[in-house]
Amino acid sequence: MKDPFEKVNGKGIEILKKNGINVSCGILENECRDLNKFFIKYVTKKLPYVTLKIAQSIDGKIALNNFESKYITGEASRKAVHSLRSEYDAVLIGKNTALKDNPSLTVRDIKGRDPIRLVIDRKNTLPAILNLFTDSNHDKTFVITGKSTAESKANKYLIRMSDDSKEFRIKDILKLLYKFKLNSILVEGGSKLFSQIIKEGLFDEIYFFIAPVIIGKGISPFDSIEINSLKEKEVLLKEGITIFENDILIKYRKCLQE
Ligand SMILES: NC(=O)c1ccc[n+]([C@@H]2O[C@H](COP(=O)([O-])OP(=O)(O)OC[C@H]3O[C@@H](n4cnc5c(N)ncnc54)[C@H](OP(=O)(O)O)[C@@H]3O)[C@@H](O)[C@H]2O)c1
């Protein structure tokens, strides 16, 4: 495929051709695009690539009503998640997930690079005892917070938005992350954050890890979305299915209307 980066965009091909080298373009183009998907989004849209990762029961729940969610999916799925994390520059979660799950968001079950950990906490009130702030990777945790939020002892690194609004626009967060040269973000919940990203249309892929367990009443991944007509439903494009022991991973892509 042709490199879409404006400083390159065909110039290398021209140089090769001028020097008598045969160049063919578009061979296995879709595979090339998939391989370079983070880079393509980063240079063409000037935004990071965003994948939502959801671990849910067969009846579509990501946690019980009492917020318990560890662990809905099995060991093989969790290993696959660690592998996925290692491919992304950063993992992003909402404040409630940090509080309720106290996750580590590291790559432990396989050998691989730990991503940067981002948590949205507009008032910077998360407790200092959380794994995100105390484990050996605490230097990789950044709190996305308001313009004038006070610093806290919990964390060293704050990413400040340009305002103190109650709900930051996801697009503004992504623009900031782009400026920090983060080209791929794996969003790991929870329901409020997933819902906002869908509502703002700012995801590229969604990975549903589905376990054969029935939870009944509980929290679903998009509880904060409410539509009044099926015409407004979010339609996804299936990319593929992988089996992890008893669990199924279904990968979906955003249905592009452009
Ligand atoms: N199975 C899974 O895949 C999975 C994954 C993750 C979490 N979970 C479960 O999901 C539950 C938590 O989900 P949740 O929906 O309650 O919470 P959440 O999405 O983790 O966090 C929501 C909170 O984060 C802050 N926040 C998020 N986006 C923001 C924005 N754009 N601007 C400003 N603040 C923002 C807000 O905090 P303030 O309102 O306090 O400012 C908001 O109330 C837990 O039970 C957890 O176990 C399950």
The ligand as a Tripos MOL2 file, in Angstrom:
@<TRIPOS>MOLECULE
LIG
   48    52     1     0     0
SMALL
NO_CHARGES

@<TRIPOS>ATOM
      1 N1        -16.3150   -6.6960   32.1020 N.am      1 LIG1
      2 C1        -15.7360   -5.6330   31.5850 C.2       1 LIG1
      3 O1        -15.2800   -5.6210   30.4280 O.2       1 LIG1
      4 C2        -15.6040   -4.3960   32.4210 C.ar      1 LIG1
      5 C3        -14.6150   -3.4840   32.1010 C.ar      1 LIG1
      6 C4        -14.5150   -2.3210   32.8650 C.ar      1 LIG1
      7 C5        -15.3950   -2.0920   33.8960 C.ar      1 LIG1
      8 N2        -16.3490   -3.0090   34.1790 N.ar      1 LIG1
      9 C6        -17.3110   -2.7410   35.2500 C.3       1 LIG1
     10 O2        -17.9980   -1.5500   34.9450 O.3       1 LIG1
     11 C7        -18.3880   -0.9050   36.1530 C.3       1 LIG1
     12 C8        -17.9800    0.5550   36.0930 C.3       1 LIG1
     13 O3        -18.5910    1.1650   35.0040 O.3       1 LIG1
     14 P1        -19.2330    2.6200   35.1180 P.3       1 LIG1
     15 O4        -20.0510    2.8530   33.9220 O.co2     1 LIG1
     16 O5        -19.8730    2.7320   36.4680 O.co2     1 LIG1
     17 O6        -17.9870    3.5930   35.1880 O.3       1 LIG1
     18 P2        -16.7290    3.9970   34.2780 P.3       1 LIG1
     19 O7        -17.1290    4.1650   32.8620 O.co2     1 LIG1
     20 O8        -15.5950    3.1190   34.6150 O.co2     1 LIG1
     21 O9        -16.4130    5.4120   34.9350 O.3       1 LIG1
     22 C9        -17.3380    6.4300   34.7980 C.3       1 LIG1
     23 C10       -16.8520    7.6550   35.5440 C.3       1 LIG1
     24 O10       -15.5640    8.0510   35.0340 O.3       1 LIG1
     25 C11       -15.5300    9.4610   34.8740 C.3       1 LIG1
     26 N3        -15.5900    9.7500   33.4360 N.ar      1 LIG1
     27 C12       -15.7420    8.8720   32.4170 C.ar      1 LIG1
     28 N4        -15.7600    9.5310   31.2340 N.ar      1 LIG1
     29 C13       -15.6340   10.8360   31.5160 C.ar      1 LIG1
     30 C14       -15.5990   12.0090   30.7150 C.ar      1 LIG1
     31 N5        -15.7130   11.9660   29.3840 N.pl3     1 LIG1
     32 N6        -15.4540   13.2060   31.3280 N.ar      1 LIG1
     33 C15       -15.3460   13.2760   32.6760 C.ar      1 LIG1
     34 N7        -15.3840   12.1950   33.4870 N.ar      1 LIG1
     35 C16       -15.5270   10.9910   32.9050 C.ar      1 LIG1
     36 C17       -16.8070    9.9730   35.5590 C.3       1 LIG1
     37 O11       -16.4930   10.1110   36.9500 O.3       1 LIG1
     38 P3        -17.2030   11.2880   37.8440 P.3       1 LIG1
     39 O12       -18.6400   11.3110   37.4630 O.co2     1 LIG1
     40 O13       -16.9760   10.8500   39.2600 O.co2     1 LIG1
     41 O14       -16.5040   12.5350   37.5220 O.co2     1 LIG1
     42 C18       -17.7730    8.8280   35.3380 C.3       1 LIG1
     43 O15       -18.8520    8.7990   36.2330 O.3       1 LIG1
     44 C19       -17.6990   -1.6570   37.2730 C.3       1 LIG1
     45 O16       -18.6130   -2.5260   37.9030 O.3       1 LIG1
     46 C20       -16.6530   -2.4890   36.5710 C.3       1 LIG1
     47 O17       -16.4380   -3.7080   37.2570 O.3       1 LIG1
     48 C21       -16.4660   -4.1630   33.4810 C.ar      1 LIG1
@<TRIPOS>BOND
     1     1     2 1
     2     2     3 2
     3     2     4 1
     4     4     5 ar
     5     4    48 ar
     6     5     6 ar
     7     6     7 ar
     8     7     8 ar
     9     8     9 1
    10     8    48 ar
    11     9    10 1
    12     9    46 1
    13    10    11 1
    14    11    12 1
    15    11    44 1
    16    12    13 1
    17    13    14 1
    18    14    15 2
    19    14    16 1
    20    14    17 1
    21    17    18 1
    22    18    19 2
    23    18    20 1
    24    18    21 1
    25    21    22 1
    26    22    23 1
    27    23    24 1
    28    23    42 1
    29    24    25 1
    30    25    26 1
    31    25    36 1
    32    26    27 ar
    33    26    35 ar
    34    27    28 ar
    35    28    29 ar
    36    29    30 ar
    37    29    35 ar
    38    30    31 1
    39    30    32 ar
    40    32    33 ar
    41    33    34 ar
    42    34    35 ar
    43    36    37 1
    44    36    42 1
    45    37    38 1
    46    38    39 2
    47    38    40 1
    48    38    41 1
    49    42    43 1
    50    44    45 1
    51    44    46 1
    52    46    47 1
@<TRIPOS>SUBSTRUCTURE
     1 LIG1         1 GROUP 0 **** ****
